[in-house]
Amino acid sequence: MSIGKIGAYFDERAANWNEMAEPAGAKHLMVAQLAGVHEGSRVLDVGCGTGIMEHAYLELGASSIVALDLSKKMLACARETFADVPTERLRFECRDILDYANDGPFDAIVIYNAYPHILDKEALVRATASLLKPHGRFLVAHGMGRDTLNAHHANVPHDVTSNLLPAREAVLDWQATFEIDMLADTPYLYFFGGVQQ
Ligand SMILES: C[S@@+](CC[C@H](N)C(=O)[O-])C[C@H]1O[C@@H](n2cnc3c(N)ncnc32)[C@H](O)[C@@H]1O
């Protein structure tokens, strides 16, 4: 099944991930701010990989961050990078977001550079809704534009990724459950997000 396959796919890429990944910086801070992260926020980072977003959440003063991923090796890199941060503030867990029901509720749930890999979008919407506080915010975002991302995924197996749809189509899965109040689908940036209805 795909879950094991996705974890294995990213395990194979973990050793070189940080060399290829975007450096932590202004873009990640902007994504975290779009997700409404602020002093004292409880954040769920879905598909955290090696933890590139965690710097931004910590800088904005999040009090509790749970970062999930399917890849044990990506998580091992993340734990090494953030070894100095107490686990009460930042915890990495090898879990599938679609089965993750034992924590929360969260002020913000961020799916950064991971959305195409979560193949069952309806289940993702349900999981996100169940884990957010009333009026909590979710954000799906990518650090590159849709065409660039889809080209980048052209040779990735179909049980590991899916085509990233135009944001106006992608939100159709979310808008019965969330009030969508932000969306961008530009050559350089892709995101949509909203608050629990
Ligand atoms: C392209 S990587 C992005 C990692 C990180 N967010 C970044 O931007 O560098 C996507 C990550 O999502 C994780 N992932 C995919 N499906 C997942 C799921 N259902 N639950 C949790 N993590 C998942 C993968 O294991 C992978 O590490």
The ligand as an SDF file (V2000), in Angstrom:
LIG
                    3D

 27 29  0  0  0  0  0  0  0  0999 V2000
    8.2000   16.5860   -0.3440 C   0  0  0  0  0  0  0  0  0  0  0  0
    8.3980   16.1410    1.3560 S   0  0  0  0  0  0  0  0  0  0  0  0
    8.3350   17.7270    2.1370 C   0  0  0  0  0  0  0  0  0  0  0  0
    9.0270   17.7640    3.4720 C   0  0  0  0  0  0  0  0  0  0  0  0
    9.0800   19.1530    4.1130 C   0  0  0  0  0  0  0  0  0  0  0  0
    7.7520   19.6650    4.4180 N   0  0  0  0  0  0  0  0  0  0  0  0
    9.8340   20.0900    3.2200 C   0  0  0  0  0  0  0  0  0  0  0  0
    9.2210   21.0330    2.6790 O   0  0  0  0  0  0  0  0  0  0  0  0
   11.0680   19.9270    3.0780 O   0  0  0  0  0  0  0  0  0  0  0  0
    6.7960   15.4570    1.7590 C   0  0  0  0  0  0  0  0  0  0  0  0
    6.8080   14.7300    3.0900 C   0  0  0  0  0  0  0  0  0  0  0  0
    5.4560   14.3810    3.4200 O   0  0  0  0  0  0  0  0  0  0  0  0
    5.4800   13.1440    4.0990 C   0  0  0  0  0  0  0  0  0  0  0  0
    4.1460   12.5360    4.0220 N   0  0  0  0  0  0  0  0  0  0  0  0
    3.5180   12.0810    2.9100 C   0  0  0  0  0  0  0  0  0  0  0  0
    2.3150   11.5810    3.2270 N   0  0  0  0  0  0  0  0  0  0  0  0
    2.1620   11.7450    4.5670 C   0  0  0  0  0  0  0  0  0  0  0  0
    1.1290   11.4170    5.4930 C   0  0  0  0  0  0  0  0  0  0  0  0
   -0.0050   10.8070    5.0630 N   0  0  0  0  0  0  0  0  0  0  0  0
    1.2890   11.7070    6.8030 N   0  0  0  0  0  0  0  0  0  0  0  0
    2.4410   12.3050    7.2230 C   0  0  0  0  0  0  0  0  0  0  0  0
    3.4690   12.6420    6.3900 N   0  0  0  0  0  0  0  0  0  0  0  0
    3.3270   12.3560    5.0860 C   0  0  0  0  0  0  0  0  0  0  0  0
    6.5590   12.3610    3.3660 C   0  0  0  0  0  0  0  0  0  0  0  0
    7.0500   11.2690    4.1160 O   0  0  0  0  0  0  0  0  0  0  0  0
    7.5920   13.4400    3.0730 C   0  0  0  0  0  0  0  0  0  0  0  0
    8.6360   13.4970    4.0180 O   0  0  0  0  0  0  0  0  0  0  0  0
  1  2  1  0
  2  3  1  0
  2 10  1  0
  3  4  1  0
  4  5  1  0
  5  6  1  0
  5  7  1  0
  7  8  2  0
  7  9  1  0
 10 11  1  0
 11 12  1  0
 11 26  1  0
 12 13  1  0
 13 14  1  0
 13 24  1  0
 14 15  1  0
 14 23  1  0
 15 16  2  0
 16 17  1  0
 17 18  1  0
 17 23  2  0
 18 19  1  0
 18 20  2  0
 20 21  1  0
 21 22  2  0
 22 23  1  0
 24 25  1  0
 24 26  1  0
 26 27  1  0
M  CHG  2   2   1   9  -1
M  END
$$$$
